[in-house]
Amino acid sequence: MDVMLTQLFNGMSLGSIMLLIALGLAITFGLMNVINMAHGELIMIGAYMTYLTQLFFSHYAPESMHGFYFLIAIPIAFLVSALIGLLLEHFLIRHLYGRPLDSLLATWGISLILQQIARSIFGAPNVAVTAPDWLNGGLTLMGNVTFPYKRLFIIFLVVACIVGLYFYLYRTSAGRRMQAVTLNRGMASCLGISTRKVDAYAFALGSGLAGIAGCALTLIGPIGPSIGSYYIVDAFMVVVLGGVGKLAGTVAGGFLIGLLGTFLEYSTTATLAKVIVFALIIAFLQWKPSGLVNMRTRALD
């Protein structure tokens, strides 16, 4: 029972991390059909914003405030990543709509540029972010099962992001406009919705969520200029498995891959588990190409 609970928690933790990374990509890829290969570098930007916030607090803030730097770093990472995403959409992405291959190559070039900028500013070696004291330790259950506070905080952060995104999409006028553009871009434009603004705000929102994911990744290990490239394939895998454009599918895909990978890794090895997960996803997509949740549209193809 102890082993089962531990593996279940590890799977939920891994799934929550993958889901947080894929949430922003689900918005940009699902709404605009833009293959953004620079999504990983937006994660990197969020991670480095957390590192800079820690440095600022350690040098200029009172010692009693040092433990709160991580809570301040989350909105900072979101805003900075969202701003960079907005600039990227304004100067590059909006000129490549309907050209998926061009957008893939262009954003891949942007990712290399951002990585080199990070190396020039912060250096090539990885840097560590020290977690606040209140995130050290863990919650012990049944004597032998311990749930680390860092992982619990990441799960809580993912739940908060999902709830916030749900209310934005289904309870605000901006979110409903975004859904209208997703369902039928032409009709939404005829009804007076500025699809260009919706695309820009959607890309900024997805980029901001990537920044939050980078902030959460600092609790797991050191960060470096290439941290985003480690997760970009997993992010696309979650989005495609869940169903492009569906928030519920992305949530299901993230947790399914996390649980499946954790239990397979326990019985095999980490490398073999990843190979098996990829093979199972490929086989599933052969049977159901639309993913776990179908995307309904009102467009006539």
C-alpha positions in Angstrom: 0.0 0.0 0.0 2.9 2.4 0.8 4.5 1.8 -2.6 1.2 2.2 -4.4 0.4 5.5 -2.7 4.0 6.8 -3.3 3.8 5.9 -7.0 0.3 7.4 -7.3 1.5 10.6 -5.8 4.6 10.6 -8.0 2.5 10.1 -11.1 0.1 12.9 -10.0 3.1 15.2 -9.4 4.7 14.4 -12.8 1.4 14.8 -14.5 0.8 18.2 -12.9 4.2 19.4 -14.0 3.6 18.3 -17.6 0.1 19.8 -17.5 1.4 23.1 -16.3 4.0 23.1 -19.1 1.4 22.2 -21.7 -1.4 24.6 -20.7 0.1 27.6 -22.5 0.9 25.5 -25.5 -2.7 24.2 -25.6 -4.0 27.7 -25.9 -1.7 28.9 -28.7 -1.7 25.6 -30.6 -5.4 25.0 -30.1 -6.6 28.5 -31.0 -4.2 29.7 -33.7 -2.8 26.4 -34.9 0.7 27.9 -34.5 3.5 25.4 -33.8 5.5 27.5 -31.3 8.9 25.9 -30.9 9.9 28.8 -28.7 7.5 27.7 -26.0 10.3 26.1 -24.1 12.3 29.3 -24.0 9.3 31.1 -22.5 9.5 28.5 -19.8 13.2 29.4 -19.4 12.3 33.1 -19.1 9.9 32.4 -16.3 12.6 30.3 -14.5 15.2 33.0 -14.8 12.7 35.6 -13.6 12.3 33.5 -10.4 16.1 33.4 -10.1 16.4 37.2 -10.5 13.6 37.8 -7.9 15.4 35.6 -5.5 18.6 37.6 -6.0 16.7 40.9 -5.5 15.1 39.8 -2.3 18.4 38.4 -0.9 20.2 41.7 -1.5 17.6 44.4 -1.0 14.6 43.0 0.9 14.5 42.6 4.7 15.4 39.2 6.0 11.9 38.6 7.2 10.6 38.9 3.6 13.1 36.4 2.1 10.6 33.6 2.4 8.0 35.3 0.3 10.1 35.8 -2.8 8.6 32.8 -4.5 5.0 34.1 -4.2 6.2 37.4 -5.7 8.1 35.6 -8.5 5.0 33.8 -9.8 3.2 36.9 -11.1 6.5 38.5 -12.3 7.3 35.4 -14.3 3.7 35.4 -15.8 3.9 39.1 -16.8 7.4 39.1 -18.2 6.7 35.9 -20.3 3.4 37.3 -21.4 5.0 40.6 -22.5 7.7 38.8 -24.5 5.0 36.5 -26.1 2.9 39.5 -27.0 5.9 41.1 -28.7 6.8 37.9 -30.5 3.2 37.6 -31.8 3.1 41.2 -32.9 6.4 41.2 -34.8 6.6 37.7 -36.1 3.7 35.2 -35.5 0.9 37.3 -36.9 2.7 37.4 -40.3 2.9 33.6 -40.4 -0.8 32.5 -39.8 -1.8 29.7 -42.1 1.8 28.8 -42.8 2.6 26.1 -40.2 6.0 25.1 -41.6 7.2 28.7 -41.8 6.0 29.3 -38.2 7.8 26.2 -37.0 11.1 27.2 -38.5 10.8 30.8 -37.4 9.9 30.0 -33.8 12.7 27.4 -33.7 15.1 30.2 -34.8 13.7 32.5 -32.1 14.3 29.7 -29.5 17.9 29.5 -30.5 18.3 33.3 -30.2 16.6 33.4 -26.8 18.9 30.6 -25.6 22.0 32.5 -26.7 20.8 35.7 -25.0 20.3 33.7 -21.8 23.8 32.3 -22.1 25.3 35.8 -22.7 23.4 37.2 -19.6 23.5 34.4 -17.1 26.3 32.1 -18.5 26.1 28.6 -19.8 26.3 26.7 -16.4 23.1 26.0 -14.6 22.0 28.1 -11.6 20.1 27.0 -8.6 17.1 28.6 -7.0 16.8 28.0 -3.3 13.3 27.1 -2.2 11.7 29.0 0.7 11.9 27.4 4.1 8.2 26.8 4.2 8.5 24.5 1.1 11.1 22.3 2.7 10.1 19.0 4.3 7.0 17.0 3.5 3.7 15.7 4.7 4.0 12.3 6.3 1.2 9.8 6.1 0.9 6.3 7.5 4.4 6.5 8.9 6.4 5.6 5.8 4.8 7.7 3.0 6.0 11.3 2.7 4.6 13.9 0.2 7.2 16.7 -0.3 5.8 20.2 0.2 7.4 21.3 -3.1 5.4 18.7 -5.1 2.2 19.5 -3.2 2.7 23.2 -3.9 3.1 22.5 -7.7 -0.1 20.5 -7.7 -1.9 23.3 -5.9 -0.4 25.8 -8.4 -1.6 23.7 -11.3 -5.1 23.4 -9.9 -5.2 27.2 -9.4 -4.1 27.8 -13.0 -6.8 25.4 -14.3 -9.5 27.0 -12.2 -8.4 30.5 -13.2 -8.2 29.5 -16.9 -11.6 27.9 -16.7 -13.2 31.1 -15.3 -11.4 33.2 -17.9 -12.6 31.1 -20.8 -16.2 30.5 -19.6 -17.0 33.4 -17.3 -15.5 36.5 -19.0 -16.3 38.3 -22.2 -12.7 38.1 -23.4 -12.7 34.3 -22.8 -16.0 33.9 -24.7 -14.6 35.9 -27.6 -11.6 33.5 -27.6 -13.9 30.6 -27.8 -15.9 32.2 -30.6 -12.8 32.6 -32.6 -11.8 29.0 -32.0 -15.3 27.7 -33.0 -15.6 29.8 -36.2 -13.1 32.5 -36.9 -14.9 33.8 -40.0 -18.2 34.2 -38.3 -16.6 35.8 -35.2 -15.0 38.3 -37.4 -18.3 39.1 -39.2 -19.9 39.7 -35.7 -17.3 42.4 -35.0 -14.8 40.5 -32.9 -11.2 41.6 -33.6 -9.6 38.2 -34.3 -6.2 39.9 -34.4 -6.6 41.1 -30.9 -7.9 37.8 -29.7 -4.9 36.0 -31.2 -2.5 38.5 -29.6 -4.1 38.1 -26.1 -4.3 34.3 -26.5 -0.6 34.1 -27.4 0.3 36.4 -24.4 -1.9 34.3 -22.1 -0.2 31.0 -23.3 3.2 32.6 -22.9 2.4 33.8 -19.4 1.3 30.3 -18.4 4.7 29.0 -19.7 6.4 31.5 -17.4 4.5 30.1 -14.4 5.6 26.6 -15.5 9.2 27.8 -15.5 8.8 29.3 -12.0 7.5 25.9 -10.8 10.4 24.0 -12.4 12.9 25.9 -10.2 11.5 23.9 -7.3 12.6 20.6 -8.9 16.2 21.3 -9.9 18.7 23.8 -11.3 17.9 25.9 -14.4 19.9 26.7 -17.5 19.5 28.2 -21.0 18.4 24.9 -22.4 15.8 23.9 -19.7 12.9 24.5 -22.1 14.2 22.2 -24.8 13.9 19.3 -22.3 10.1 19.7 -22.0 8.9 21.0 -25.4 8.4 17.5 -26.8 6.4 16.4 -23.7 4.3 19.5 -23.9 3.3 18.8 -27.5 2.7 15.1 -26.6 0.2 16.1 -23.9 -1.6 18.6 -26.1 -1.9 16.1 -29.0 -3.0 13.2 -26.8 -5.6 15.3 -25.0 -7.1 16.8 -28.1 -6.1 20.1 -29.7 -8.0 23.1 -28.4 -9.7 21.3 -25.4 -8.8 22.2 -21.9 -10.3 19.1 -20.4 -8.4 16.9 -22.9 -5.1 18.6 -21.9 -5.8 18.0 -18.2 -6.6 14.3 -18.9 -3.6 13.9 -21.2 -1.2 15.4 -18.7 -2.2 13.2 -15.8 -2.6 10.1 -17.9 1.0 10.4 -19.2 2.3 11.2 -15.8 0.7 8.2 -14.1 1.5 5.9 -16.9 5.1 7.0 -17.1 5.6 6.7 -13.3 4.2 3.2 -13.0 6.2 2.0 -16.0 9.4 3.5 -14.7 8.9 1.7 -11.4 8.7 -1.7 -13.2 11.3 -1.0 -15.9 13.7 1.9 -16.4 13.3 5.6 -17.1 14.4 5.3 -20.7 12.4 2.2 -21.5 9.3 3.7 -19.8 9.5 6.8 -22.0 9.8 4.6 -25.1 6.8 2.6 -24.1 4.7 5.7 -23.4 5.6 7.2 -26.8 4.7 3.9 -28.5 1.3 3.7 -26.6 0.5 7.3 -27.6 1.3 6.6 -31.2 -0.9 3.5 -31.2 -3.7 5.4 -29.5 -3.6 8.2 -32.1 -3.7 5.7 -34.9 -7.1 4.6 -33.4 -8.3 8.0 -32.4 -6.4 10.8 -34.2 -8.5 13.6 -32.6 -7.2 12.7 -29.1 -9.0 12.0 -25.9 -11.5 14.8 -26.3 -12.9 15.9 -29.7 -12.8 19.6 -30.7 -16.2 20.8 -31.9 -16.3 23.6 -34.4 -19.0 25.3 -36.4 -16.8 25.9 -39.4 -17.7 24.2 -42.7 -14.6 22.6 -44.1 
